C-alpha cells in the first residue's frame, strides 16, 4: 500500500513545514537545519521521505539538499586511478600483545578506594 503525504508549508524562507501521513502521523521538517522529527534525516544525513515531500513542495532540486559525500561523482573519484592489490602471503604477521597481569599481582597491585572508611582495629 502506497503512502501519501500532505505537506503544509510553514516558513518558506527557513524551508520548514509539517508533513502529515495518511495514517495521521505528523512530522515537523526543517530542510535548512537538516532535521525531521522522525530523526532519520539527521541520523543518516540523507533526506527522509518526509523531507523529500517538503523538498518537492518547495520546488527545490533534490541534489541541492544531498551532501556531496553521497554524490556518484565523488564516489567515482575515490576509485580514480589504480588500486594495487595486496599480496597477503608477503605480509608479516603482527605480534599478539600479552594480556595485562591480573589485578593484585606484584606487577599490577590492586587499587584501593581512598574514599572507603575502614574500621579501627583495637
Biopython code that builds the backbone (N, CA, C, O; Angstrom):
import numpy as np
from Bio.PDB.StructureBuilder import StructureBuilder

atoms = [
    (1, "UNK", "N", (0.840, -1.172, 0.000)),
    (1, "UNK", "CA", (0.000, 0.000, 0.000)),
    (1, "UNK", "C", (0.888, 1.240, 0.000)),
    (1, "UNK", "O", (1.770, 1.372, 0.848)),
    (2, "UNK", "N", (0.666, 2.117, -0.915)),
    (2, "UNK", "CA", (1.464, 3.337, -1.020)),
    (2, "UNK", "C", (1.043, 4.324, 0.062)),
    (2, "UNK", "O", (-0.115, 4.360, 0.477)),
    (3, "UNK", "N", (2.009, 5.126, 0.508)),
    (3, "UNK", "CA", (1.710, 6.161, 1.496)),
    (3, "UNK", "C", (1.685, 7.506, 0.789)),
    (3, "UNK", "O", (2.495, 7.773, -0.099)),
    (4, "UNK", "N", (0.769, 8.328, 1.187)),
    (4, "UNK", "CA", (0.675, 9.672, 0.636)),
    (4, "UNK", "C", (0.870, 10.660, 1.770)),
    (4, "UNK", "O", (0.356, 10.476, 2.873)),
    (5, "UNK", "N", (1.620, 11.708, 1.480)),
    (5, "UNK", "CA", (1.885, 12.725, 2.482)),
    (5, "UNK", "C", (1.197, 14.021, 2.104)),
    (5, "UNK", "O", (1.192, 14.420, 0.939)),
    (6, "UNK", "N", (0.621, 14.670, 3.089)),
    (6, "UNK", "CA", (0.067, 16.006, 2.918)),
    (6, "UNK", "C", (1.085, 16.978, 3.502)),
    (6, "UNK", "O", (1.485, 16.846, 4.658)),
    (7, "UNK", "N", (1.497, 17.941, 2.708)),
    (7, "UNK", "CA", (2.539, 18.871, 3.142)),
    (7, "UNK", "C", (1.929, 20.238, 3.384)),
    (7, "UNK", "O", (1.285, 20.807, 2.502)),
    (8, "UNK", "N", (2.136, 20.763, 4.588)),
    (8, "UNK", "CA", (1.706, 22.113, 4.949)),
    (8, "UNK", "C", (2.952, 22.957, 5.152)),
    (8, "UNK", "O", (3.751, 22.692, 6.050)),
    (9, "UNK", "N", (3.112, 23.964, 4.326)),
    (9, "UNK", "CA", (4.293, 24.818, 4.429)),
    (9, "UNK", "C", (4.200, 25.698, 5.659)),
    (9, "UNK", "O", (3.142, 26.236, 5.985)),
    (10, "UNK", "N", (5.330, 25.831, 6.336)),
    (10, "UNK", "CA", (5.429, 26.736, 7.471)),
    (10, "UNK", "C", (6.111, 27.998, 6.992)),
    (10, "UNK", "O", (5.506, 28.819, 6.302)),
    (11, "UNK", "N", (7.350, 28.148, 7.353)),
    (11, "UNK", "CA", (8.148, 29.298, 6.949)),
    (11, "UNK", "C", (8.931, 28.925, 5.699)),
    (11, "UNK", "O", (9.852, 28.112, 5.765)),
    (12, "UNK", "N", (8.572, 29.515, 4.554)),
    (12, "UNK", "CA", (9.224, 29.177, 3.284)),
    (12, "UNK", "C", (10.693, 29.580, 3.294)),
    (12, "UNK", "O", (11.528, 28.860, 2.747)),
    (13, "UNK", "N", (11.028, 30.723, 3.909)),
    (13, "UNK", "CA", (12.419, 31.181, 3.944)),
    (13, "UNK", "C", (13.300, 30.222, 4.733)),
    (13, "UNK", "O", (14.444, 29.977, 4.353)),
    (14, "UNK", "N", (12.781, 29.683, 5.820)),
    (14, "UNK", "CA", (13.537, 28.732, 6.634)),
    (14, "UNK", "C", (13.395, 27.305, 6.117)),
    (14, "UNK", "O", (13.992, 26.376, 6.661)),
    (15, "UNK", "N", (12.597, 27.139, 5.057)),
    (15, "UNK", "CA", (12.361, 25.829, 4.438)),
    (15, "UNK", "C", (11.860, 24.825, 5.463)),
    (15, "UNK", "O", (12.433, 23.746, 5.616)),
    (16, "UNK", "N", (10.797, 25.179, 6.160)),
    (16, "UNK", "CA", (10.233, 24.260, 7.132)),
    (16, "UNK", "C", (8.749, 24.066, 6.885)),
    (16, "UNK", "O", (8.077, 24.909, 6.290)),
    (17, "UNK", "N", (8.258, 22.932, 7.357)),
    (17, "UNK", "CA", (6.857, 22.636, 7.165)),
    (17, "UNK", "C", (6.443, 21.425, 7.972)),
    (17, "UNK", "O", (7.236, 20.833, 8.705)),
    (18, "UNK", "N", (5.182, 21.076, 7.817)),
    (18, "UNK", "CA", (4.604, 19.941, 8.541)),
    (18, "UNK", "C", (4.130, 18.926, 7.513)),
    (18, "UNK", "O", (3.424, 19.269, 6.565)),
    (19, "UNK", "N", (4.524, 17.677, 7.709)),
    (19, "UNK", "CA", (4.138, 16.603, 6.797)),
    (19, "UNK", "C", (3.215, 15.658, 7.552)),
    (19, "UNK", "O", (3.579, 15.121, 8.598)),
    (20, "UNK", "N", (2.012, 15.459, 7.009)),
    (20, "UNK", "CA", (1.029, 14.575, 7.625)),
    (20, "UNK", "C", (0.878, 13.348, 6.735)),
    (20, "UNK", "O", (0.526, 13.461, 5.560)),
    (21, "UNK", "N", (1.144, 12.184, 7.300)),
    (21, "UNK", "CA", (0.966, 10.940, 6.557)),
    (21, "UNK", "C", (-0.500, 10.558, 6.527)),
    (21, "UNK", "O", (-1.301, 11.090, 7.296)),
    (22, "UNK", "N", (-0.862, 9.625, 5.625)),
    (22, "UNK", "CA", (-2.266, 9.234, 5.519)),
    (22, "UNK", "C", (-2.748, 8.482, 6.752)),
    (22, "UNK", "O", (-3.956, 8.343, 6.947)),
    (23, "UNK", "N", (-1.825, 7.987, 7.600)),
    (23, "UNK", "CA", (-2.253, 7.330, 8.842)),
    (23, "UNK", "C", (-2.405, 8.325, 9.995)),
    (23, "UNK", "O", (-2.694, 7.925, 11.123)),
    (24, "UNK", "N", (-2.210, 9.633, 9.714)),
    (24, "UNK", "CA", (-2.416, 10.673, 10.715)),
    (24, "UNK", "C", (-1.165, 11.106, 11.461)),
    (24, "UNK", "O", (-1.205, 12.083, 12.209)),
    (25, "UNK", "N", (-0.057, 10.403, 11.276)),
    (25, "UNK", "CA", (1.171, 10.813, 11.973)),
    (25, "UNK", "C", (1.707, 12.097, 11.362)),
    (25, "UNK", "O", (1.693, 12.286, 10.146)),
    (26, "UNK", "N", (2.181, 12.975, 12.240)),
    (26, "UNK", "CA", (2.651, 14.299, 11.829)),
    (26, "UNK", "C", (4.155, 14.389, 12.084)),
    (26, "UNK", "O", (4.643, 13.984, 13.139)),
    (27, "UNK", "N", (4.886, 14.931, 11.094)),
    (27, "UNK", "CA", (6.321, 15.112, 11.216)),
    (27, "UNK", "C", (6.653, 16.566, 10.883)),
    (27, "UNK", "O", (6.165, 17.124, 9.900)),
    (28, "UNK", "N", (7.487, 17.159, 11.719)),
    (28, "UNK", "CA", (7.945, 18.532, 11.505)),
    (28, "UNK", "C", (9.300, 18.451, 10.809)),
    (28, "UNK", "O", (10.216, 17.782, 11.288)),
    (29, "UNK", "N", (9.418, 19.139, 9.675)),
    (29, "UNK", "CA", (10.631, 19.066, 8.856)),
    (29, "UNK", "C", (11.206, 20.465, 8.698)),
    (29, "UNK", "O", (10.473, 21.423, 8.452)),
    (30, "UNK", "N", (12.526, 20.578, 8.842)),
    (30, "UNK", "CA", (13.241, 21.822, 8.590)),
    (30, "UNK", "C", (14.415, 21.476, 7.683)),
    (30, "UNK", "O", (15.399, 20.885, 8.127)),
    (31, "UNK", "N", (14.308, 21.847, 6.415)),
    (31, "UNK", "CA", (15.330, 21.492, 5.428)),
    (31, "UNK", "C", (16.632, 22.236, 5.703)),
    (31, "UNK", "O", (17.706, 21.644, 5.600)),
    (32, "UNK", "N", (16.561, 23.519, 6.051)),
    (32, "UNK", "CA", (17.785, 24.306, 6.254)),
    (32, "UNK", "C", (18.602, 23.786, 7.431)),
    (32, "UNK", "O", (19.827, 23.909, 7.427)),
    (33, "UNK", "N", (17.950, 23.208, 8.438)),
    (33, "UNK", "CA", (18.666, 22.639, 9.581)),
    (33, "UNK", "C", (18.873, 21.133, 9.443)),
    (33, "UNK", "O", (19.428, 20.495, 10.337)),
    (34, "UNK", "N", (18.424, 20.565, 8.317)),
    (34, "UNK", "CA", (18.562, 19.136, 8.040)),
    (34, "UNK", "C", (17.957, 18.305, 9.170)),
    (34, "UNK", "O", (18.599, 17.409, 9.718)),
    (35, "UNK", "N", (16.702, 18.626, 9.503)),
    (35, "UNK", "CA", (16.051, 17.962, 10.627)),
    (35, "UNK", "C", (14.623, 17.565, 10.276)),
    (35, "UNK", "O", (13.888, 18.312, 9.631)),
    (36, "UNK", "N", (14.253, 16.364, 10.722)),
    (36, "UNK", "CA", (12.874, 15.898, 10.664)),
    (36, "UNK", "C", (12.593, 15.241, 12.010)),
    (36, "UNK", "O", (13.493, 14.656, 12.613)),
    (37, "UNK", "N", (11.364, 15.330, 12.482)),
    (37, "UNK", "CA", (11.060, 14.760, 13.795)),
    (37, "UNK", "C", (11.132, 13.232, 13.798)),
    (37, "UNK", "O", (11.086, 12.628, 14.869)),
    (38, "UNK", "N", (11.245, 12.590, 12.631)),
    (38, "UNK", "CA", (11.474, 11.133, 12.605)),
    (38, "UNK", "C", (12.935, 10.818, 12.894)),
    (38, "UNK", "O", (13.269, 9.663, 13.161)),
    (39, "UNK", "N", (13.816, 11.818, 12.847)),
    (39, "UNK", "CA", (15.251, 11.760, 13.153)),
    (39, "UNK", "C", (16.100, 11.043, 12.107)),
    (39, "UNK", "O", (17.318, 10.970, 12.273)),
    (40, "UNK", "N", (15.512, 10.515, 11.046)),
    (40, "UNK", "CA", (16.317, 9.834, 10.031)),
    (40, "UNK", "C", (17.137, 10.813, 9.207)),
    (40, "UNK", "O", (18.263, 10.496, 8.824)),
    (41, "UNK", "N", (16.607, 11.980, 8.929)),
    (41, "UNK", "CA", (17.339, 12.995, 8.160)),
    (41, "UNK", "C", (18.616, 13.366, 8.891)),
    (41, "UNK", "O", (19.681, 13.447, 8.280)),
    (42, "UNK", "N", (18.519, 13.588, 10.178)),
    (42, "UNK", "CA", (19.679, 13.956, 10.989)),
    (42, "UNK", "C", (20.640, 12.787, 11.142)),
    (42, "UNK", "O", (21.853, 12.959, 11.018)),
    (43, "UNK", "N", (20.109, 11.601, 11.411)),
    (43, "UNK", "CA", (20.955, 10.438, 11.699)),
    (43, "UNK", "C", (21.758, 9.991, 10.489)),
    (43, "UNK", "O", (22.950, 9.713, 10.618)),
    (44, "UNK", "N", (21.141, 9.914, 9.322)),
    (44, "UNK", "CA", (21.815, 9.405, 8.129)),
    (44, "UNK", "C", (22.340, 10.503, 7.221)),
    (44, "UNK", "O", (23.049, 10.218, 6.256)),
    (45, "UNK", "N", (22.007, 11.745, 7.512)),
    (45, "UNK", "CA", (22.417, 12.892, 6.705)),
    (45, "UNK", "C", (21.908, 12.782, 5.265)),
    (45, "UNK", "O", (22.488, 13.352, 4.340)),
    (46, "UNK", "N", (20.825, 12.046, 5.100)),
    (46, "UNK", "CA", (20.115, 11.942, 3.828)),
    (46, "UNK", "C", (18.660, 12.313, 4.085)),
    (46, "UNK", "O", (18.120, 11.968, 5.136)),
    (47, "UNK", "N", (18.016, 13.006, 3.155)),
    (47, "UNK", "CA", (16.623, 13.366, 3.379)),
    (47, "UNK", "C", (15.734, 12.129, 3.510)),
    (47, "UNK", "O", (15.811, 11.214, 2.690)),
    (48, "UNK", "N", (14.905, 12.106, 4.528)),
    (48, "UNK", "CA", (13.922, 11.029, 4.695)),
    (48, "UNK", "C", (12.746, 11.304, 3.763)),
    (48, "UNK", "O", (12.727, 12.325, 3.076)),
    (49, "UNK", "N", (11.786, 10.422, 3.735)),
    (49, "UNK", "CA", (10.619, 10.595, 2.878)),
    (49, "UNK", "C", (9.824, 11.852, 3.191)),
    (49, "UNK", "O", (9.263, 12.479, 2.293)),
    (50, "UNK", "N", (9.776, 12.219, 4.465)),
    (50, "UNK", "CA", (9.049, 13.426, 4.859)),
    (50, "UNK", "C", (9.761, 14.671, 4.322)),
    (50, "UNK", "O", (9.124, 15.603, 3.830)),
    (51, "UNK", "N", (11.091, 14.666, 4.427)),
    (51, "UNK", "CA", (11.867, 15.798, 3.926)),
    (51, "UNK", "C", (11.758, 15.893, 2.411)),
    (51, "UNK", "O", (11.669, 16.991, 1.861)),
    (52, "UNK", "N", (11.764, 14.749, 1.735)),
    (52, "UNK", "CA", (11.644, 14.760, 0.273)),
    (52, "UNK", "C", (10.286, 15.322, -0.147)),
    (52, "UNK", "O", (10.199, 16.061, -1.127)),
    (53, "UNK", "N", (9.240, 14.981, 0.581)),
    (53, "UNK", "CA", (7.915, 15.528, 0.272)),
    (53, "UNK", "C", (7.925, 17.051, 0.387)),
    (53, "UNK", "O", (7.353, 17.741, -0.457)),
    (54, "UNK", "N", (8.567, 17.573, 1.420)),
    (54, "UNK", "CA", (8.649, 19.022, 1.594)),
    (54, "UNK", "C", (9.546, 19.651, 0.533)),
    (54, "UNK", "O", (9.250, 20.737, 0.033)),
    (55, "UNK", "N", (10.634, 18.977, 0.188)),
    (55, "UNK", "CA", (11.552, 19.495, -0.844)),
    (55, "UNK", "C", (10.808, 19.673, -2.167)),
    (55, "UNK", "O", (10.941, 20.703, -2.828)),
    (56, "UNK", "N", (10.026, 18.665, -2.546)),
    (56, "UNK", "CA", (9.256, 18.772, -3.789)),
    (56, "UNK", "C", (8.196, 19.865, -3.702)),
    (56, "UNK", "O", (7.951, 20.574, -4.678)),
    (57, "UNK", "N", (7.574, 20.001, -2.549)),
    (57, "UNK", "CA", (6.557, 21.043, -2.368)),
    (57, "UNK", "C", (7.175, 22.437, -2.490)),
    (57, "UNK", "O", (6.552, 23.356, -3.020)),
    (58, "UNK", "N", (8.414, 22.585, -1.990)),
    (58, "UNK", "CA", (9.108, 23.870, -2.066)),
    (58, "UNK", "C", (9.690, 24.126, -3.458)),
    (58, "UNK", "O", (10.075, 25.253, -3.770)),
    (59, "UNK", "N", (9.755, 23.085, -4.295)),
    (59, "UNK", "CA", (10.314, 23.244, -5.637)),
    (59, "UNK", "C", (11.833, 23.275, -5.649)),
    (59, "UNK", "O", (12.437, 23.843, -6.559)),
    (60, "UNK", "N", (12.448, 22.675, -4.657)),
    (60, "UNK", "CA", (13.908, 22.640, -4.565)),
    (60, "UNK", "C", (14.404, 21.386, -5.281)),
    (60, "UNK", "O", (13.777, 20.331, -5.190)),
    (61, "UNK", "N", (15.521, 21.497, -5.990)),
    (61, "UNK", "CA", (16.136, 20.324, -6.626)),
    (61, "UNK", "C", (16.733, 19.441, -5.528)),
    (61, "UNK", "O", (17.417, 19.932, -4.630)),
    (62, "UNK", "N", (16.473, 18.161, -5.608)),
    (62, "UNK", "CA", (16.894, 17.232, -4.556)),
    (62, "UNK", "C", (18.413, 17.210, -4.383)),
    (62, "UNK", "O", (18.900, 17.030, -3.267)),
    (63, "UNK", "N", (19.170, 17.392, -5.474)),
    (63, "UNK", "CA", (20.636, 17.342, -5.358)),
    (63, "UNK", "C", (21.187, 18.521, -4.559)),
    (63, "UNK", "O", (22.329, 18.471, -4.102)),
    (64, "UNK", "N", (20.401, 19.574, -4.383)),
    (64, "UNK", "CA", (20.844, 20.710, -3.583)),
    (64, "UNK", "C", (20.816, 20.400, -2.088)),
    (64, "UNK", "O", (21.448, 21.099, -1.297)),
    (65, "UNK", "N", (20.097, 19.371, -1.705)),
    (65, "UNK", "CA", (19.935, 19.033, -0.293)),
    (65, "UNK", "C", (20.838, 17.874, 0.117)),
    (65, "UNK", "O", (21.230, 17.777, 1.280)),
    (66, "UNK", "N", (21.168, 17.005, -0.820)),
    (66, "UNK", "CA", (22.002, 15.844, -0.501)),
    (66, "UNK", "C", (23.460, 16.283, -0.455)),
    (66, "UNK", "O", (23.944, 16.933, -1.381)),
    (67, "UNK", "N", (24.160, 15.928, 0.619)),
    (67, "UNK", "CA", (25.559, 16.335, 0.759)),
    (67, "UNK", "C", (26.408, 15.620, -0.284)),
    (67, "UNK", "O", (26.051, 14.537, -0.748)),
    (68, "UNK", "N", (27.532, 16.227, -0.653)),
    (68, "UNK", "CA", (28.367, 15.717, -1.731)),
    (68, "UNK", "C", (28.942, 14.333, -1.445)),
    (68, "UNK", "O", (29.318, 13.624, -2.378)),
    (69, "UNK", "N", (29.016, 13.943, -0.201)),
    (69, "UNK", "CA", (29.535, 12.621, 0.143)),
    (69, "UNK", "C", (28.766, 11.528, -0.581)),
    (69, "UNK", "O", (29.339, 10.493, -0.922)),
    (70, "UNK", "N", (27.483, 11.741, -0.819)),
    (70, "UNK", "CA", (26.634, 10.737, -1.444)),
    (70, "UNK", "C", (26.521, 10.904, -2.963)),
    (70, "UNK", "O", (25.809, 10.137, -3.611)),
    (71, "UNK", "N", (27.196, 11.870, -3.528)),
    (71, "UNK", "CA", (27.124, 12.064, -4.963)),
    (71, "UNK", "C", (27.942, 10.993, -5.662)),
    (71, "UNK", "O", (29.015, 10.623, -5.186)),
    (72, "UNK", "N", (27.452, 10.497, -6.773)),
    (72, "UNK", "CA", (28.121, 9.427, -7.519)),
    (72, "UNK", "C", (29.484, 9.903, -8.018)),
    (72, "UNK", "O", (30.454, 9.146, -7.988)),
    (73, "UNK", "N", (29.561, 11.131, -8.469)),
    (73, "UNK", "CA", (30.826, 11.649, -8.995)),
    (73, "UNK", "C", (31.937, 11.616, -7.963)),
    (73, "UNK", "O", (33.069, 11.258, -8.288)),
    (74, "UNK", "N", (31.637, 11.982, -6.732)),
    (74, "UNK", "CA", (32.642, 11.955, -5.673)),
    (74, "UNK", "C", (33.033, 10.515, -5.347)),
    (74, "UNK", "O", (34.202, 10.220, -5.095)),
    (75, "UNK", "N", (32.052, 9.633, -5.356)),
    (75, "UNK", "CA", (32.319, 8.212, -5.117)),
    (75, "UNK", "C", (33.248, 7.661, -6.203)),
    (75, "UNK", "O", (34.168, 6.901, -5.901)),
    (76, "UNK", "N", (33.012, 8.037, -7.460)),
    (76, "UNK", "CA", (33.855, 7.573, -8.552)),
    (76, "UNK", "C", (35.264, 8.140, -8.429)),
    (76, "UNK", "O", (36.231, 7.451, -8.758)),
    (77, "UNK", "N", (35.400, 9.367, -7.968)),
    (77, "UNK", "CA", (36.734, 9.956, -7.785)),
    (77, "UNK", "C", (37.535, 9.211, -6.722)),
    (77, "UNK", "O", (38.765, 9.188, -6.776)),
    (78, "UNK", "N", (36.857, 8.611, -5.771)),
    (78, "UNK", "CA", (37.551, 7.862, -4.724)),
    (78, "UNK", "C", (38.325, 6.693, -5.304)),
    (78, "UNK", "O", (39.350, 6.286, -4.757)),
    (79, "UNK", "N", (37.839, 6.159, -6.405)),
    (79, "UNK", "CA", (38.472, 4.999, -7.018)),
    (79, "UNK", "C", (39.125, 5.331, -8.352)),
    (79, "UNK", "O", (39.416, 4.437, -9.146)),
    (80, "UNK", "N", (39.353, 6.620, -8.596)),
    (80, "UNK", "CA", (40.021, 7.038, -9.818)),
    (80, "UNK", "C", (41.478, 6.603, -9.748)),
    (80, "UNK", "O", (42.120, 6.758, -8.710)),
    (81, "UNK", "N", (41.995, 6.072, -10.817)),
    (81, "UNK", "CA", (43.381, 5.607, -10.830)),
    (81, "UNK", "C", (43.448, 4.139, -10.458)),
    (81, "UNK", "O", (42.434, 3.447, -10.377)),
    (82, "UNK", "N", (44.647, 3.694, -10.240)),
    (82, "UNK", "CA", (44.869, 2.280, -9.955)),
    (82, "UNK", "C", (44.864, 2.015, -8.459)),
    (82, "UNK", "O", (45.402, 2.794, -7.672)),
    (83, "UNK", "N", (44.263, 0.928, -8.090)),
    (83, "UNK", "CA", (44.330, 0.437, -6.718)),
    (83, "UNK", "C", (45.083, -0.876, -6.786)),
    (83, "UNK", "O", (44.583, -1.869, -7.313)),
    (84, "UNK", "N", (46.298, -0.869, -6.244)),
    (84, "UNK", "CA", (47.145, -2.055, -6.342)),
    (84, "UNK", "C", (46.684, -3.133, -5.382)),
    (84, "UNK", "O", (46.311, -2.848, -4.244)),
    (85, "UNK", "N", (46.712, -4.385, -5.851)),
    (85, "UNK", "CA", (46.332, -5.475, -4.950)),
    (85, "UNK", "C", (47.423, -5.711, -3.907)),
    (85, "UNK", "O", (48.583, -5.356, -4.117)),
    (86, "UNK", "N", (47.046, -6.305, -2.802)),
    (86, "UNK", "CA", (47.989, -6.619, -1.733)),
    (86, "UNK", "C", (48.173, -8.126, -1.693)),
    (86, "UNK", "O", (47.203, -8.882, -1.638)),
    (87, "UNK", "N", (49.427, -8.553, -1.722)),
    (87, "UNK", "CA", (49.723, -9.981, -1.620)),
    (87, "UNK", "C", (49.770, -10.332, -0.139)),
    (87, "UNK", "O", (50.745, -10.022, 0.546)),
    (88, "UNK", "N", (48.728, -10.971, 0.350)),
    (88, "UNK", "CA", (48.635, -11.233, 1.784)),
    (88, "UNK", "C", (49.668, -12.239, 2.265)),
    (88, "UNK", "O", (49.963, -12.300, 3.459)),
    (89, "UNK", "N", (50.221, -13.030, 1.351)),
    (89, "UNK", "CA", (51.241, -14.004, 1.754)),
    (89, "UNK", "C", (52.560, -13.325, 2.094)),
    (89, "UNK", "O", (53.376, -13.895, 2.819)),
    (90, "UNK", "N", (52.783, -12.109, 1.579)),
    (90, "UNK", "CA", (54.023, -11.386, 1.865)),
    (90, "UNK", "C", (53.908, -10.495, 3.101)),
    (90, "UNK", "O", (54.900, -9.910, 3.536)),
    (91, "UNK", "N", (52.718, -10.391, 3.661)),
    (91, "UNK", "CA", (52.540, -9.576, 4.857)),
    (91, "UNK", "C", (53.157, -10.271, 6.059)),
    (91, "UNK", "O", (53.053, -11.488, 6.208)),
    (92, "UNK", "N", (53.795, -9.490, 6.910)),
    (92, "UNK", "CA", (54.362, -10.037, 8.137)),
    (92, "UNK", "C", (53.275, -10.070, 9.199)),
    (92, "UNK", "O", (52.529, -9.102, 9.347)),
    (93, "UNK", "N", (53.172, -11.161, 9.936)),
    (93, "UNK", "CA", (52.148, -11.203, 10.987)),
    (93, "UNK", "C", (52.495, -10.229, 12.103)),
    (93, "UNK", "O", (53.660, -10.062, 12.466)),
    (94, "UNK", "N", (51.477, -9.600, 12.629)),
    (94, "UNK", "CA", (51.683, -8.682, 13.747)),
    (94, "UNK", "C", (51.774, -9.491, 15.032)),
    (94, "UNK", "O", (51.045, -10.467, 15.209)),
    (95, "UNK", "N", (52.677, -9.083, 15.937)),
    (95, "UNK", "CA", (52.773, -9.822, 17.198)),
    (95, "UNK", "C", (51.499, -9.637, 18.026)),
    (95, "UNK", "O", (50.892, -8.566, 18.027)),
    (96, "UNK", "N", (51.119, -10.675, 18.710)),
    (96, "UNK", "CA", (49.937, -10.623, 19.562)),
    (96, "UNK", "C", (50.375, -10.092, 20.921)),
    (96, "UNK", "O", (51.244, -10.689, 21.557)),
    (97, "UNK", "N", (49.800, -8.994, 21.378)),
    (97, "UNK", "CA", (50.216, -8.446, 22.679)),
    (97, "UNK", "C", (49.801, -9.371, 23.818)),
    (97, "UNK", "O", (48.759, -10.025, 23.772)),
    (98, "UNK", "N", (50.661, -9.403, 24.849)),
    (98, "UNK", "CA", (50.360, -10.218, 26.030)),
    (98, "UNK", "C", (49.240, -9.557, 26.825)),
    (98, "UNK", "O", (49.172, -8.330, 26.886)),
    (99, "UNK", "N", (48.373, -10.342, 27.427)),
    (99, "UNK", "CA", (47.315, -9.740, 28.248)),
    (99, "UNK", "C", (47.919, -9.093, 29.496)),
    (99, "UNK", "O", (49.000, -9.489, 29.932)),
    (100, "UNK", "N", (47.246, -8.121, 30.064)),
    (100, "UNK", "CA", (47.771, -7.491, 31.275)),
    (100, "UNK", "C", (47.756, -8.491, 32.430)),
    (100, "UNK", "O", (46.929, -9.402, 32.456)),
    (101, "UNK", "N", (48.675, -8.318, 33.384)),
    (101, "UNK", "CA", (48.675, -9.230, 34.540)),
    (101, "UNK", "C", (47.410, -9.040, 35.357)),
    (101, "UNK", "O", (46.855, -7.942, 35.388)),
    (102, "UNK", "N", (46.945, -10.090, 36.017)),
    (102, "UNK", "CA", (45.731, -9.952, 36.825)),
    (102, "UNK", "C", (45.931, -8.956, 37.962)),
    (102, "UNK", "O", (47.037, -8.791, 38.476)),
    (103, "UNK", "N", (44.854, -8.306, 38.340)),
    (103, "UNK", "CA", (44.915, -7.312, 39.418)),
    (103, "UNK", "C", (45.341, -7.976, 40.718)),
    (103, "UNK", "O", (44.944, -9.104, 41.011)),
    (104, "UNK", "N", (46.136, -7.281, 41.478)),
    (104, "UNK", "CA", (46.574, -7.780, 42.776)),
    (104, "UNK", "C", (47.910, -8.506, 42.723)),
    (104, "UNK", "O", (48.388, -8.961, 43.763)),
    (105, "UNK", "N", (48.528, -8.633, 41.564)),
    (105, "UNK", "CA", (49.847, -9.260, 41.461)),
    (105, "UNK", "C", (50.904, -8.184, 41.660)),
    (105, "UNK", "O", (50.593, -6.998, 41.557)),
    (106, "UNK", "N", (52.152, -8.570, 41.943)),
    (106, "UNK", "CA", (53.197, -7.562, 42.151)),
    (106, "UNK", "C", (53.381, -6.631, 40.945)),
    (106, "UNK", "O", (53.745, -5.466, 41.108)),
    (107, "UNK", "N", (53.129, -7.149, 39.736)),
    (107, "UNK", "CA", (53.276, -6.289, 38.557)),
    (107, "UNK", "C", (52.170, -5.236, 38.483)),
    (107, "UNK", "O", (52.387, -4.149, 37.948)),
    (108, "UNK", "N", (51.003, -5.547, 39.007)),
    (108, "UNK", "CA", (49.869, -4.619, 38.975)),
    (108, "UNK", "C", (49.118, -4.729, 40.306)),
    (108, "UNK", "O", (48.203, -5.543, 40.437)),
    (109, "UNK", "N", (49.501, -3.918, 41.283)),
    (109, "UNK", "CA", (48.824, -4.002, 42.584)),
    (109, "UNK", "C", (47.362, -3.573, 42.471)),
    (109, "UNK", "O", (46.999, -2.760, 41.621)),
    (110, "UNK", "N", (46.545, -4.132, 43.337)),
    (110, "UNK", "CA", (45.121, -3.795, 43.360)),
    (110, "UNK", "C", (44.952, -2.347, 43.802)),
    (110, "UNK", "O", (45.669, -1.871, 44.682)),
    (111, "UNK", "N", (44.006, -1.657, 43.192)),
    (111, "UNK", "CA", (43.746, -0.257, 43.530)),
    (111, "UNK", "C", (42.865, -0.199, 44.757)),
    (111, "UNK", "O", (41.899, -0.952, 44.880)),
    (112, "UNK", "N", (43.210, 0.714, 45.679)),
    (112, "UNK", "CA", (42.399, 0.931, 46.871)),
    (112, "UNK", "C", (41.571, 2.173, 46.683)),
    (112, "UNK", "O", (42.053, 3.188, 46.179)),
    (113, "UNK", "N", (40.353, 2.093, 47.080)),
    (113, "UNK", "CA", (39.479, 3.260, 47.040)),
    (113, "UNK", "C", (39.747, 4.067, 48.305)),
    (113, "UNK", "O", (39.480, 3.607, 49.415)),
    (114, "UNK", "N", (40.272, 5.267, 48.126)),
    (114, "UNK", "CA", (40.645, 6.087, 49.281)),
    (114, "UNK", "C", (39.424, 6.656, 49.997)),
    (114, "UNK", "O", (39.542, 7.145, 51.121)),
    (115, "UNK", "N", (38.273, 6.600, 49.372)),
    (115, "UNK", "CA", (37.083, 7.142, 49.996)),
    (115, "UNK", "C", (36.382, 6.155, 50.931)),
    (115, "UNK", "O", (35.421, 6.527, 51.605)),
    (116, "UNK", "N", (36.839, 4.921, 50.982)),
    (116, "UNK", "CA", (36.211, 3.912, 51.837)),
    (116, "UNK", "C", (36.797, 4.017, 53.240)),
    (116, "UNK", "O", (38.017, 4.005, 53.410)),
    (117, "UNK", "N", (35.941, 4.119, 54.234)),
    (117, "UNK", "CA", (36.393, 4.204, 55.631)),
    (117, "UNK", "C", (36.567, 2.787, 56.166)),
    (117, "UNK", "O", (35.670, 1.953, 56.048)),
    (118, "UNK", "N", (37.723, 2.528, 56.750)),
    (118, "UNK", "CA", (37.991, 1.213, 57.347)),
    (118, "UNK", "C", (37.769, 1.301, 58.852)),
    (118, "UNK", "O", (38.100, 2.319, 59.460)),
    (119, "UNK", "N", (37.215, 0.255, 59.466)),
    (119, "UNK", "CA", (37.005, 0.287, 60.918)),
    (119, "UNK", "C", (38.350, 0.242, 61.648)),
    (119, "UNK", "O", (39.316, -0.361, 61.179)),
    (120, "UNK", "N", (38.380, 0.887, 62.788)),
    (120, "UNK", "CA", (39.593, 0.899, 63.620)),
    (120, "UNK", "C", (39.776, -0.475, 64.270)),
    (120, "UNK", "O", (38.822, -1.061, 64.783)),
    (121, "UNK", "N", (40.977, -0.966, 64.244)),
    (121, "UNK", "CA", (41.304, -2.246, 64.901)),
    (121, "UNK", "C", (41.874, -1.964, 66.276)),
    (121, "UNK", "O", (42.753, -1.111, 66.395)),
    (122, "UNK", "N", (41.409, -2.649, 67.333)),
    (122, "UNK", "CA", (41.913, -2.442, 68.691)),
    (122, "UNK", "C", (42.914, -3.488, 69.046)),
    (122, "UNK", "O", (43.451, -3.478, 70.154)),
]
sb = StructureBuilder()
sb.init_structure("model")
sb.init_model(0)
sb.init_chain("A")
sb.init_seg("    ")
for serial, (resi, resn, name, xyz) in enumerate(atoms, 1):
    if name == "N":
        sb.init_residue(resn, " ", resi, " ")
    sb.init_atom(name, np.array(xyz, "f"), 0.0, 1.0, " ", f" {name:<3s}", serial, name[0])
structure = sb.get_structure()
